[in-house]
């Protein structure tokens, strides 16, 4: 049973504490976003979740929908050029290999191109960076799901529906990560305003998300989507949409843009009729 759903950013700058001393590599902390992630984690627990499925755009396979099957997933530092303290952060939750294996089996039975992944990968920063802020105790089992490059959008939504069915009586929170605006070609680390055209495009995407209106999000003008270059396309959100269903109860807890280039939207998208606090 899917009890909660979230869309959260995964930028490594979330790992920088406000007022941190020492080498931060010039990264600016985001206390408002970190605070929203902390509240998100509290909401996940209040909803009764016993397992977290995290959909990360950094876990990608060509022509396949990858699912991490591991009882003890390793932590992957899949980012470079950041200050040393970020590479000393440890986040080591248990996995839920039973749910992961059942998800792969059910997906394959439906003709979806799912693939089980174990030792070749682990929890990349698209998974562990936001969870480190949401659930710092690292006590809830985590299953990482990736995106399929060249795999149709509908298959990602179908995978979300498979996750919902195979969760059974298990109370599962689904956390998709990424940025609606992901223009790393513009990112230089300096605090600067977002280009007005990009700000308008982001506002359109956030408006659809805040309404829980998946159809409007998918139907955004191609020029808007090309301007945003959302992280992983909309694939992580497609998996989330399949899991939580149509017209979820939606709330945006935080907004922001890093260096005018990467959005920091924190949004809750609860299944219609779901349990837990609003």
C-alpha positions as CSV (number, residue, x, y, z in Angstrom):
1,X,0.0,0.0,0.0
2,X,1.4,3.4,-1.0
3,X,0.9,5.7,2.0
4,X,2.8,8.7,0.9
5,X,4.6,10.3,-2.1
6,X,7.2,13.0,-2.6
7,X,9.1,14.9,-5.2
8,X,12.3,16.3,-3.8
9,X,15.7,17.8,-5.0
10,X,18.9,15.8,-4.8
11,X,21.6,18.4,-5.2
12,X,24.8,17.8,-3.2
13,X,24.5,21.3,-1.7
14,X,21.7,19.9,0.5
15,X,24.5,18.2,2.4
16,X,26.0,21.5,3.5
17,X,24.9,22.6,7.0
18,X,23.9,26.2,7.7
19,X,26.8,27.9,9.5
20,X,29.2,25.2,8.5
21,X,32.8,26.0,9.1
22,X,35.7,24.6,7.0
23,X,35.7,23.7,3.3
24,X,32.3,24.0,1.7
25,X,33.7,24.5,-1.8
26,X,31.7,27.7,-2.1
27,X,28.4,25.8,-1.8
28,X,25.6,27.8,-0.2
29,X,23.3,25.9,2.2
30,X,19.6,25.8,1.7
31,X,18.1,25.9,5.2
32,X,14.5,26.4,4.0
33,X,14.7,23.4,1.7
34,X,16.5,21.3,4.3
35,X,13.8,22.2,6.8
36,X,11.1,21.2,4.3
37,X,12.9,17.8,3.8
38,X,13.0,17.3,7.5
39,X,9.3,17.9,7.7
40,X,8.8,15.6,4.8
41,X,10.6,12.8,6.7
42,X,8.4,13.4,9.7
43,X,5.3,13.1,7.5
44,X,6.6,9.9,6.0
45,X,6.8,8.4,9.5
46,X,3.5,9.8,10.5
47,X,1.9,8.2,7.5
48,X,3.1,4.9,8.9
49,X,5.6,4.0,6.1
50,X,7.8,1.0,6.9
51,X,9.7,1.0,3.5
52,X,10.8,3.8,1.2
53,X,11.0,3.4,-2.6
54,X,13.3,6.1,-4.0
55,X,13.2,6.9,-7.7
56,X,16.5,8.4,-8.7
57,X,17.5,9.8,-12.1
58,X,21.1,8.9,-11.5
59,X,20.3,5.2,-11.6
60,X,19.7,4.8,-15.4
61,X,19.9,1.9,-17.8
62,X,19.7,1.9,-21.6
63,X,16.4,0.2,-22.6
64,X,15.8,-1.2,-19.1
65,X,14.0,-0.2,-15.9
66,X,16.6,-0.9,-13.2
67,X,15.6,-1.9,-9.6
68,X,18.3,-2.3,-6.9
69,X,17.9,-5.7,-5.3
70,X,20.1,-5.7,-2.1
71,X,19.6,-6.4,1.5
72,X,22.4,-3.9,2.4
73,X,22.9,-1.4,-0.5
74,X,26.2,0.3,-0.7
75,X,26.5,4.1,-0.8
76,X,27.7,5.6,-4.1
77,X,29.4,9.0,-4.2
78,X,28.5,9.7,-7.9
79,X,29.6,13.3,-7.9
80,X,33.0,14.9,-8.3
81,X,34.7,18.2,-7.5
82,X,32.9,18.8,-4.3
83,X,34.5,19.5,-0.9
84,X,35.9,16.5,1.1
85,X,33.4,16.7,4.0
86,X,30.6,15.6,1.6
87,X,32.5,12.4,0.9
88,X,32.7,11.6,4.6
89,X,28.9,11.5,5.0
90,X,27.6,8.0,5.7
91,X,24.1,6.9,4.9
92,X,23.6,3.2,5.2
93,X,19.9,2.1,5.5
94,X,18.9,-1.6,5.0
95,X,17.4,-2.7,1.7
96,X,14.2,-4.6,1.1
97,X,15.2,-7.2,-1.3
98,X,11.9,-9.1,-1.0
99,X,10.0,-6.1,-2.3
100,X,12.6,-5.3,-4.9
101,X,12.6,-8.9,-6.2
102,X,8.8,-9.0,-6.3
103,X,8.7,-5.7,-8.2
104,X,11.1,-7.0,-10.9
105,X,9.2,-10.3,-11.2
106,X,5.8,-8.6,-11.5
107,X,7.1,-6.0,-14.0
108,X,8.6,-8.7,-16.2
109,X,5.3,-10.6,-16.0
110,X,3.6,-7.6,-17.4
111,X,6.1,-7.3,-20.3
112,X,8.0,-4.3,-18.8
113,X,11.7,-4.2,-19.4
114,X,12.7,-4.4,-15.7
115,X,16.1,-5.6,-14.6
116,X,17.5,-6.5,-11.2
117,X,20.7,-4.7,-10.3
118,X,22.9,-5.6,-7.3
119,X,26.6,-5.2,-7.0
120,X,27.1,-3.0,-10.0
121,X,25.4,0.0,-8.3
122,X,24.0,1.1,-4.9
123,X,22.3,4.2,-3.4
124,X,23.6,7.1,-5.5
125,X,23.3,10.7,-4.3
126,X,20.0,11.0,-6.2
127,X,18.8,8.6,-3.5
128,X,20.8,9.2,-0.4
129,X,21.3,12.9,-0.4
130,X,17.6,13.8,0.1
131,X,17.0,10.8,2.3
132,X,19.9,11.9,4.5
133,X,17.9,15.0,5.3
134,X,14.5,13.4,5.4
135,X,15.3,10.2,7.4
136,X,18.7,10.8,9.0
137,X,18.4,7.7,11.2
138,X,18.6,5.5,8.1
139,X,16.4,3.0,9.8
140,X,13.7,2.4,7.2
141,X,14.5,-0.1,4.4
142,X,15.1,1.6,1.0
143,X,14.6,0.2,-2.5
144,X,16.2,2.3,-5.3
145,X,14.4,2.4,-8.6
146,X,16.0,4.0,-11.7
147,X,14.9,5.2,-15.1
148,X,15.1,3.6,-18.5
149,X,16.8,5.6,-21.2
150,X,14.9,5.0,-24.5
151,X,12.0,3.4,-22.5
152,X,8.6,4.9,-23.2
153,X,7.0,7.2,-20.6
154,X,4.0,4.8,-20.2
155,X,6.3,2.0,-19.0
156,X,7.6,4.2,-16.2
157,X,4.1,4.9,-15.1
158,X,3.3,1.2,-15.4
159,X,6.3,0.4,-13.2
160,X,4.9,2.8,-10.5
161,X,1.6,0.9,-10.6
162,X,3.5,-2.4,-10.2
163,X,5.3,-1.0,-7.2
164,X,1.9,-0.1,-5.7
165,X,0.5,-3.6,-6.3
166,X,3.5,-5.5,-5.1
167,X,3.8,-3.5,-1.9
168,X,0.7,-5.4,-0.7
169,X,0.1,-4.8,3.0
170,X,3.5,-3.2,3.4
171,X,3.2,0.6,4.0
172,X,5.4,2.2,1.3
173,X,6.4,5.8,0.7
174,X,7.6,6.6,-2.8
175,X,10.1,9.5,-3.1
176,X,11.0,10.6,-6.6
177,X,14.0,13.0,-6.8
178,X,15.3,15.6,-9.2
179,X,14.7,19.1,-10.4
180,X,12.0,20.4,-12.7
181,X,14.5,23.0,-13.9
182,X,17.9,21.3,-14.4
183,X,20.0,23.6,-16.6
184,X,23.5,22.6,-15.5
185,X,24.8,24.3,-18.5
186,X,24.0,27.6,-16.7
187,X,25.2,26.5,-13.3
188,X,28.3,28.2,-12.0
189,X,27.8,28.0,-8.2
190,X,27.2,31.7,-7.8
191,X,24.0,33.0,-6.3
192,X,22.2,34.7,-9.2
193,X,18.6,35.3,-10.4
194,X,16.8,32.9,-12.6
195,X,16.4,34.0,-16.2
196,X,12.8,35.3,-16.5
197,X,11.9,32.9,-19.3
198,X,13.1,30.0,-17.2
199,X,11.3,31.3,-14.1
200,X,8.0,31.4,-16.1
201,X,8.6,27.9,-17.4
202,X,9.3,26.6,-13.9
203,X,6.1,28.3,-12.6
204,X,4.0,26.5,-15.1
205,X,5.5,23.1,-14.1
206,X,5.1,23.9,-10.4
207,X,1.5,25.0,-11.0
208,X,0.7,21.6,-12.5
209,X,2.5,19.8,-9.7
210,X,0.8,21.8,-7.0
211,X,-2.6,20.8,-8.4
212,X,-1.6,17.2,-8.6
213,X,-2.5,17.4,-12.3
214,X,-0.2,14.9,-14.0
215,X,-1.9,15.3,-17.4
216,X,-1.2,19.1,-17.4
217,X,2.4,18.4,-16.5
218,X,2.9,15.9,-19.3
219,X,1.2,18.2,-21.7
220,X,3.4,21.2,-21.1
221,X,4.5,22.9,-24.4
222,X,7.6,21.2,-25.8
223,X,9.4,24.6,-25.8
224,X,8.7,24.9,-22.0
225,X,10.1,21.4,-21.4
226,X,13.1,22.1,-23.6
227,X,13.8,25.3,-21.6
228,X,13.5,23.4,-18.3
229,X,15.4,20.2,-19.2
230,X,13.9,18.5,-16.2
231,X,16.3,16.0,-14.5
232,X,15.8,12.6,-16.0
233,X,13.1,14.0,-18.2
234,X,9.8,13.5,-16.3
235,X,10.7,9.8,-15.8
236,X,11.1,9.8,-12.0
237,X,7.8,11.7,-11.7
238,X,6.1,9.2,-14.1
239,X,7.0,6.4,-11.8
240,X,5.7,8.4,-8.8
241,X,2.5,9.2,-10.7
242,X,1.9,5.5,-11.4
243,X,2.5,4.6,-7.8
244,X,0.3,7.3,-6.1
245,X,-2.4,7.3,-8.9
246,X,-4.3,10.2,-10.6
247,X,-5.1,13.4,-8.9
248,X,-3.1,13.0,-5.7
249,X,-3.5,15.4,-2.8
250,X,-0.6,17.9,-3.6
251,X,1.2,20.4,-1.5
252,X,4.4,22.3,-2.3
253,X,6.5,22.8,0.9
254,X,9.5,24.6,-0.6
255,X,10.5,26.4,-3.7
256,X,13.9,27.8,-4.8
257,X,16.5,27.8,-7.6
258,X,20.2,27.2,-7.1
259,X,22.5,29.4,-9.1
260,X,19.6,30.3,-11.4
261,X,19.9,26.8,-12.9
262,X,18.5,24.0,-10.7
263,X,15.1,24.1,-8.9
264,X,14.7,22.9,-5.4
265,X,11.0,22.1,-5.3
266,X,9.8,20.0,-2.4
267,X,6.3,18.6,-3.1
268,X,4.1,16.1,-1.4
269,X,1.8,14.1,-3.6
270,X,-0.3,11.8,-1.5
271,X,-2.5,9.1,-3.0
272,X,-6.2,10.2,-3.1
273,X,-7.9,8.8,0.0
274,X,-4.5,8.0,1.6
275,X,-3.8,7.8,5.3
276,X,-1.7,10.1,7.4
277,X,-1.7,13.8,8.0
278,X,-2.3,16.4,5.3
